[in-house]
Amino acid sequence: MWLIMKILILFGLFIFDGLILHCQALVRHTFVVKEAPYTRLCSTKNILTVNGQFPGPTLYVHKGDTIVVDVYNKGKQNITIHWHGVKQPKYPWSDGPEYITQCPIQPGAKFSQKIVFSTEEGTLWWHAHSDWSRATVHGAILVYPKLGIGYPYPKPYSEVPLILGEWWKEDIMEVQNDFLENGGDPVVSDALTINGQPGDLYPCSKSGTFKLMVEHGKTYLLRMINAGMSDIFFFSVAKHHLIVVGTDGSYTKPFKVDYVAISPGQTLDVLLEANQPPDHYYMATRVYSSANGVAYDNTTGTAIVRYKGNYTPSSSPSLPNLPDYNDTNASANFTGRFRSLASEDHPINVPLNMTTKLIFTVSVNTLPCDDDSCDGPNNTRLSASVNNISFVSPSIDILQAYYNHINGVYGDQFPNFPPLVFNFTADYLPFELQLPKNNTEVKVLEYNSTVELVYQNTNLVAGTDHPMHLHGYSFYVVGWGFGNFDKDKDPLGYNLVDPPLQNTIAVPKNGWAAVRFKANNPGVWFMHCHIERHLSWGMEMAFIVKDGERREEKMLPPPPYMPPC
């Protein structure tokens, strides 16, 4: 009998109370994290990769699928993998952030991660969520509609992942270690990349420049990801319009643009119509950097759109016009154009009666330096905070501590509102406001509570945009604006009809953004700025969403093979 049961299980058949149930076997993928040699900008170095690829392998799934990824750490440093934008219903155990939902996978170890897709549809991505490893450890996730269901727009001729990133000649772990030690900003990247290549404007890069071959009259779906560590990117294709049809694994009402602004962590689904005279055209990306006095990578990353056919191309491809590096209005106005599809086939459900209202200030801060020799402003050490708390990473992951009732790992008194109230966006702010508290605090939410969270940017130290990302949830962006949020006036202008559904929102410099979500995914869920230096400095916190009363409302138990601390 046992042999028969093993055969049934092998073929995806399960016996339950004498009945044979058919169950689709889980698709398995293998990720081998290891060092591999890569050549960029006339130099060769070893970088951390997955399966020897940079960017890493693309995952292809359908809406509602569940897959397993066996992650083998063959590198020399700890690693975790996060499935960015995947809600993982009731199963935070595979979410990935280091010391939040798991301890890292140590060198030589393995962790089999079950990835549970639910309502997501569109482009997502995966990346390392430990130290600065995600600079090279990342890749695309393409979530197709369920079988037999099409897109809500004409099917494109072809689909192309387009990953924007950064490249350092220096080893990325040295970049991280240096700025954490000296207390200042990290060195800026040496190049911006498109699908791992900086483009033929750089020496030694012509042969590797990414080229998109197109046929005249065809439409191409660009599945864009900002995997960069430091900045929002502007992107455009010379002499072509772009049509935005989705973001963060959700469809949007289509809108036509000459450029896009894409935040670190964000994804975009963009249609490119190949409707220009056959030639070679540059697609290009460069940094949007709004912080005064902060260095940034001022290079331009390029790739080429190359039309098929017999013709003589121009001697040099056309470069697109991109907004200025500090054009805050260009970035914010693009972000403000998103609207959910909100159709019969793709309905939305914006929470209206709010039970929990939160206001979180997001700030860059400073800390005293032990010997007054740090590289931050006035010889201080740079820091960052949410509601004036700079997050301190524990030595045991919060999810394990919560599930097993381990005391002393975290506190549950994260404030609902800023403990310090001042003119957050004033040009000049007193030095004493820059000092945060160092702590490990979480915010506990009741199951099914409806949450309105207002992110309020501040102008402390160096006011800039903050792309805030929430794990385990997508949220409706119901409003945004410049200046200080007015709790009486600003909600009157909320969009409660068709707000975009996102998992990452760029809070504009000297501005605010309001999001809403229903806390119906129990577990421990990380929230942080996706600019990596801000995360390293402490601009992060975690939510604990409690179980509901019914069995289907409770967090699932952990797998038996979680990485040890």
C-alpha positions in Angstrom: 0.0 0.0 0.0 2.8 2.4 0.9 4.5 1.8 -2.5 1.2 2.6 -4.3 0.8 5.8 -2.2 4.4 6.9 -3.2 3.6 6.4 -6.9 0.4 8.4 -6.5 2.2 11.3 -4.8 4.9 11.2 -7.5 2.3 11.8 -10.2 0.4 14.5 -8.3 -2.4 12.3 -6.9 -3.3 12.4 -3.2 -5.4 10.0 -1.1 -7.9 11.6 1.3 -10.5 9.6 3.1 -10.4 7.0 0.4 -10.7 9.5 -2.5 -8.1 10.2 -5.1 -7.6 13.9 -5.6 -5.7 15.4 -8.5 -3.3 18.1 -7.6 -0.9 19.9 -10.0 2.7 19.1 -9.0 4.7 22.2 -8.0 7.1 23.5 -10.6 10.7 23.6 -9.1 13.5 25.9 -10.0 17.1 25.9 -8.9 19.0 29.0 -8.0 22.7 28.5 -7.4 24.2 31.6 -5.8 27.9 31.7 -6.7 30.7 34.0 -7.9 31.3 34.3 -11.6 33.7 36.5 -13.7 32.1 39.4 -15.6 33.7 42.0 -17.8 32.5 45.6 -17.8 34.2 48.9 -18.6 37.5 47.3 -19.7 37.9 45.3 -16.5 37.0 41.8 -15.2 36.0 40.9 -11.7 34.1 38.3 -9.9 30.5 39.1 -8.9 27.9 37.3 -7.0 25.4 35.8 -9.5 22.5 33.3 -9.7 23.2 30.3 -12.0 26.2 32.3 -13.4 23.9 34.9 -14.9 23.8 38.7 -14.5 21.0 39.7 -14.5 19.8 36.4 -13.1 17.3 34.0 -14.6 13.7 35.1 -15.4 10.8 33.2 -13.8 7.7 32.6 -15.8 4.5 31.9 -14.0 0.7 32.3 -14.3 -1.6 34.1 -12.0 -2.4 32.0 -8.9 0.6 29.6 -9.4 2.7 28.2 -6.6 6.3 27.3 -7.3 9.3 26.1 -5.3 12.8 27.6 -5.8 15.7 25.6 -4.3 18.3 28.2 -3.4 21.8 26.9 -3.0 24.4 29.3 -1.5 27.7 28.4 -3.1 29.1 31.9 -2.4 31.3 33.2 0.4 28.7 35.3 2.2 25.3 35.0 3.7 22.4 35.4 1.3 18.6 35.7 1.2 16.2 36.0 -1.7 13.0 38.1 -1.7 10.2 37.8 -4.2 9.4 41.4 -4.7 5.7 42.2 -5.0 4.6 38.6 -4.3 2.0 38.7 -1.5 2.7 35.2 -0.2 -0.8 34.8 1.4 -0.4 33.5 5.0 3.1 32.3 4.2 5.7 34.9 5.1 8.3 32.1 5.7 9.6 32.4 2.1 9.4 36.2 1.8 13.1 36.6 2.3 14.3 39.8 4.1 17.2 39.0 6.4 16.4 38.9 10.1 12.8 39.9 9.4 11.3 36.7 8.2 14.3 34.4 8.2 17.9 34.1 9.1 20.3 34.2 6.1 21.3 31.1 4.0 24.8 30.5 5.1 27.6 29.5 2.7 27.2 25.9 1.7 23.6 25.7 2.8 20.3 25.4 0.9 16.8 26.8 1.5 13.8 25.6 -0.5 11.4 28.6 -0.8 7.7 28.1 -1.7 6.5 31.1 -3.7 2.7 31.6 -3.6 1.2 33.9 -6.2 -2.3 35.1 -5.8 -3.7 38.3 -7.4 -0.5 39.6 -9.0 -0.5 39.9 -12.8 2.2 41.6 -14.8 5.9 42.2 -14.0 7.5 41.6 -10.7 11.1 40.7 -9.7 13.2 38.8 -7.3 16.4 40.0 -5.6 18.8 39.4 -2.7 17.6 40.9 0.5 20.8 40.8 2.5 23.5 43.4 2.6 24.1 45.0 -0.8 24.1 41.7 -2.7 21.1 42.7 -4.7 23.3 44.9 -6.9 24.1 41.8 -8.9 21.7 39.2 -7.5 18.3 39.9 -9.1 16.1 38.9 -12.0 12.6 39.3 -13.5 9.3 37.5 -12.7 6.8 37.5 -15.5 3.3 36.7 -14.2 0.9 35.9 -17.1 -2.9 35.8 -16.9 -4.5 32.5 -16.1 -4.5 30.1 -19.0 -7.2 31.0 -21.5 -7.4 34.6 -20.4 -5.7 37.4 -22.4 -4.3 40.8 -21.6 -6.7 43.8 -21.2 -4.9 45.4 -24.2 -4.0 44.0 -27.7 -1.5 41.2 -27.4 2.0 42.5 -28.1 4.1 40.8 -30.8 6.8 40.1 -28.3 7.7 40.7 -24.6 11.1 41.9 -23.4 12.4 42.1 -19.8 14.3 45.4 -19.4 16.2 45.6 -16.1 17.8 49.0 -15.2 20.7 48.9 -12.8 24.0 50.2 -11.7 27.6 49.0 -12.0 30.6 49.5 -9.7 34.1 48.8 -10.7 34.8 48.2 -7.0 33.5 45.1 -5.3 30.0 45.9 -4.0 30.6 44.6 -0.5 33.6 46.9 -0.2 31.4 49.8 -1.3 29.0 48.8 1.5 31.6 48.2 4.2 33.4 51.5 3.4 30.5 53.8 3.8 29.1 52.1 6.9 32.5 52.4 8.4 33.2 56.0 7.6 29.7 57.2 8.3 29.2 59.1 5.0 27.6 58.4 1.6 28.7 55.4 -0.5 30.7 56.1 -3.6 28.5 56.5 -6.7 28.3 53.8 -9.3 30.6 53.9 -12.3 27.8 53.2 -14.9 24.1 52.7 -15.4 23.1 49.5 -17.1 20.3 48.1 -19.2 20.0 44.3 -19.0 23.5 44.2 -17.4 25.3 46.4 -20.0 26.2 50.1 -19.8 25.9 50.6 -23.6 28.2 51.6 -26.4 28.9 55.1 -25.0 31.4 53.4 -22.7 34.7 51.9 -23.7 34.8 48.1 -24.2 31.0 47.9 -24.1 30.0 48.0 -27.7 29.9 44.3 -28.3 27.8 43.6 -25.2 25.3 46.5 -25.6 21.7 45.2 -25.4 19.9 45.4 -28.7 16.2 45.1 -29.2 15.4 43.9 -32.7 12.0 45.1 -33.9 9.8 44.8 -37.0 8.1 47.9 -38.3 4.4 48.0 -37.4 4.8 45.6 -34.5 4.1 46.3 -30.8 6.5 45.2 -28.0 5.8 44.9 -24.3 8.8 46.2 -22.3 8.7 44.6 -18.8 10.7 47.2 -17.0 12.4 46.8 -13.6 14.5 49.3 -11.6 17.0 47.1 -9.9 19.2 50.1 -9.1 20.6 50.7 -5.6 20.6 54.5 -5.4 18.2 56.5 -7.5 15.0 56.9 -9.4 15.7 56.6 -13.2 14.3 58.5 -16.2 14.0 56.3 -19.3 13.0 57.0 -22.9 13.3 55.7 -26.4 14.5 58.2 -29.1 11.6 59.4 -31.4 9.1 56.8 -29.9 6.2 57.2 -27.6 5.7 54.7 -24.7 2.3 53.5 -23.5 2.1 52.6 -19.8 -0.3 49.7 -19.2 0.8 48.3 -15.8 2.9 48.7 -12.7 3.9 46.5 -9.7 2.0 43.5 -10.9 -1.3 45.3 -11.6 -2.9 46.8 -14.7 -3.4 50.5 -15.2 -5.5 52.6 -17.6 -3.2 53.1 -20.6 -1.5 56.5 -21.0 1.0 57.7 -23.5 4.3 59.4 -22.5 7.6 60.5 -23.9 9.5 59.2 -20.9 9.0 57.2 -17.7 10.3 57.7 -14.2 10.8 54.4 -12.4 11.8 54.1 -8.7 14.1 51.5 -7.2 12.0 48.4 -6.6 9.2 49.5 -9.0 8.2 47.7 -12.2 6.4 49.0 -15.3 4.6 47.3 -18.2 5.2 49.6 -21.2 4.2 49.2 -24.8 6.6 50.3 -27.5 5.1 50.7 -31.0 7.8 50.2 -33.7 6.3 52.9 -36.0 9.3 55.0 -37.0 11.4 54.9 -40.1 13.7 51.9 -40.0 16.9 52.9 -38.3 18.8 52.4 -35.1 17.5 54.4 -32.1 18.9 54.6 -28.6 16.9 53.8 -25.5 18.5 55.6 -22.6 18.3 55.9 -18.9 19.8 58.4 -16.4 19.4 59.3 -12.8 16.8 61.6 -11.2 18.5 62.9 -8.0 16.7 65.6 -6.0 19.0 65.7 -2.9 21.0 68.9 -2.8 24.8 68.4 -2.4 24.6 64.6 -2.8 26.8 63.0 -5.4 25.1 60.9 -8.1 26.0 58.9 -11.2 25.7 61.4 -14.0 26.4 58.9 -16.8 23.8 57.7 -19.3 23.1 54.0 -19.9 22.0 53.0 -23.3 20.7 50.1 -25.4 19.6 50.1 -29.0 16.3 49.6 -30.8 17.3 48.2 -34.2 14.7 47.8 -36.9 14.9 44.7 -39.2 15.2 45.1 -42.9 17.5 46.3 -45.7 18.5 50.0 -45.1 21.5 52.1 -44.4 21.3 53.1 -40.7 22.3 56.6 -39.5 26.0 57.0 -38.7 25.0 57.4 -35.0 21.7 56.4 -33.3 19.5 59.2 -32.1 19.5 59.8 -28.3 16.2 60.6 -26.6 15.4 63.7 -24.6 15.3 63.0 -20.9 14.3 65.4 -18.1 17.0 67.1 -16.1 18.6 65.1 -13.3 16.8 67.3 -10.6 13.4 67.7 -12.3 11.2 66.8 -9.3 8.0 67.8 -11.2 8.9 65.5 -14.1 9.2 62.5 -11.7 6.2 63.3 -9.5 3.9 64.2 -12.4 4.6 60.9 -14.1 3.9 59.0 -10.9 0.7 60.9 -10.4 -0.7 59.7 -13.7 -1.3 56.1 -12.7 -4.9 54.9 -12.5 -6.2 51.4 -11.8 -7.9 49.7 -14.7 -11.0 49.3 -12.4 -12.9 47.3 -15.0 -15.4 44.5 -14.7 -12.7 41.9 -15.3 -10.2 43.7 -13.1 -12.2 45.3 -10.3 -10.7 47.1 -7.4 -11.7 47.3 -3.7 -10.5 50.5 -2.1 -11.0 50.5 1.7 -13.4 53.3 2.6 -14.1 53.0 6.4 -10.8 53.3 8.0 -10.1 51.7 11.4 -6.4 52.5 11.6 -4.8 55.8 10.6 -1.0 56.2 10.6 1.3 59.0 9.7 5.0 58.0 9.2 7.7 60.6 8.7 10.6 59.4 6.5 13.9 61.2 7.2 17.6 61.2 6.7 19.3 61.8 10.0 22.7 62.1 11.7 24.3 60.5 14.7 27.2 61.7 16.8 30.6 60.2 15.7 32.7 58.6 18.4 35.8 60.5 17.4 34.3 63.3 15.4 36.0 62.0 12.2 33.0 60.5 10.3 32.3 61.6 6.8 28.7 62.8 7.4 27.7 66.4 7.7 29.8 68.3 10.3 31.7 65.1 11.0 28.6 63.1 12.0 27.5 59.7 11.0 24.6 59.5 8.5 21.4 57.6 9.6 17.8 57.4 8.5 14.5 56.8 10.2 10.7 56.2 10.1 8.9 58.2 12.8 12.3 59.1 14.2 13.2 55.5 14.9 16.3 54.2 13.1 15.7 50.4 12.9 18.2 48.1 14.5 18.4 44.7 13.0 18.0 41.9 15.5 20.1 38.7 15.7 17.1 36.4 15.5 14.5 37.0 12.8 11.3 38.7 14.0 9.0 36.2 12.4 10.6 33.3 14.3 10.5 35.3 17.5 6.8 36.2 17.0 5.7 32.7 16.0 7.7 31.0 18.9 7.0 33.7 21.5 10.6 34.6 22.0 10.9 37.7 24.2 13.4 40.5 23.9 13.9 40.4 20.1 11.6 43.3 19.2 9.2 45.8 20.8 5.6 46.4 19.7 5.3 50.1 20.4 6.1 51.6 17.0 4.3 55.0 17.1 1.3 55.7 14.9 2.3 59.3 14.4 5.5 61.3 14.4 6.8 61.7 18.0 8.2 65.1 16.9 5.9 67.5 15.1 7.4 70.4 13.2 7.4 72.0 9.8 8.6 68.9 8.1 9.4 70.5 4.7 10.9 73.8 5.9 14.1 74.9 4.2 16.0 75.1 7.4 15.5 72.8 10.4 17.2 72.8 13.8 20.1 70.5 14.1 18.7 68.8 17.2 15.8 67.4 15.1 18.3 65.2 13.1 19.0 62.8 16.0 16.9 59.6 15.8 16.4 56.8 18.3 17.9 53.5 17.6 15.4 50.7 18.2 13.7 47.5 16.9 10.0 48.3 17.0 7.1 46.9 15.1 3.5 48.0 14.5 0.9 45.4 15.3 -2.3 45.4 13.2 -5.5 43.5 13.9 -6.6 41.1 11.2 -9.0 42.7 8.7 -8.3 46.2 10.0 -8.4 48.9 7.2 -5.3 51.0 7.2 -4.5 54.4 5.9 -0.9 55.2 6.0 0.4 58.7 5.1 4.2 58.9 4.3 5.4 62.4 5.1 8.8 63.3 3.7 11.0 65.6 5.7 13.7 68.0 4.7 16.1 66.9 7.4 19.8 66.7 6.4 19.1 66.2 2.7 15.5 66.1 1.6 15.0 63.7 -1.3 12.5 61.2 -2.7 11.9 57.9 -0.9 10.5 54.9 -2.7 8.7 53.1 0.1 8.0 49.4 -0.4 5.7 47.2 1.7 6.1 43.4 1.7 3.1 41.1 1.8 0.7 43.6 0.3 -0.2 45.9 -2.5 -1.8 49.2 -1.5 -4.0 51.8 -3.2 -2.2 55.1 -3.6 -5.2 57.4 -2.9 -3.3 60.7 -2.8 -0.1 62.7 -2.9 1.1 66.2 -2.8 3.9 68.6 -1.9 4.3 70.3 1.5 3.0 69.0 4.8 0.1 66.7 4.8 -3.1 68.4 6.1 -5.3 65.8 7.7 -8.4 67.9 7.3 -8.0 69.3 3.7 -5.9 66.8 1.8 -8.2 63.7 2.2 -10.9 65.7 0.4 -8.9 65.3 -2.8 -8.3 61.6 -2.5 -8.9 59.4 -5.5 -11.2 56.6 -4.2 -12.5 55.6 -7.6 -9.6 54.2 -9.5 -6.3 54.7 -7.5 -3.3 52.7 -8.7 -2.5 49.4 -6.9 1.2 49.4 -6.1 3.7 47.9 -3.7 6.3 50.7 -4.1 5.5 54.4 -4.0 8.0 57.2 -4.5 7.2 59.8 -1.8 8.2 63.1 -3.4 10.8 65.4 -2.1 9.2 67.8 0.5 5.9 66.0 -0.1 3.6 63.2 1.1 1.8 60.1 -0.3 -1.3 58.4 1.2 -1.9 54.7 0.7 -4.7 52.3 1.9 -4.8 48.6 2.3 -6.8 45.9 4.2 -4.7 44.0 6.7 -5.9 40.5 5.7 -2.5 38.8 5.2 -1.4 37.5 8.6 2.3 37.4 9.3 5.4 39.6 9.7 5.9 42.1 6.8 8.8 44.4 6.2 8.5 48.0 5.1 11.4 50.1 4.0 12.9 52.6 1.6 14.2 50.9 -1.6 17.2 53.3 -1.9 19.7 50.9 -0.4 21.8 53.4 1.6 18.7 54.6 3.3 17.8 51.0 4.2 21.3 50.5 5.5 21.0 53.5 7.6 17.7 52.4 9.2 14.7 53.7 7.1 12.7 50.6 7.8 10.2 48.9 10.2 7.9 45.9 10.2 4.2 45.2 10.6 2.9 42.2 12.5 -0.6 41.3 11.2 -2.4 39.1 13.7 -4.3 36.0 12.8 -8.1 36.1 12.2 -10.5 33.9 14.0 -11.2 31.4 11.3 -8.8 28.7 10.1 -8.4 30.2 6.7 -7.4 33.5 8.3 -4.4 32.2 10.2 -0.7 32.2 9.2 0.5 28.8 8.0 3.1 27.0 10.0 6.8 27.2 9.0 8.5 24.6 6.9 10.9 22.2 8.7 14.0 23.5 7.0 14.2 27.2 7.9 17.9 28.5 7.8 19.3 28.6 11.4 20.5 31.8 13.0 
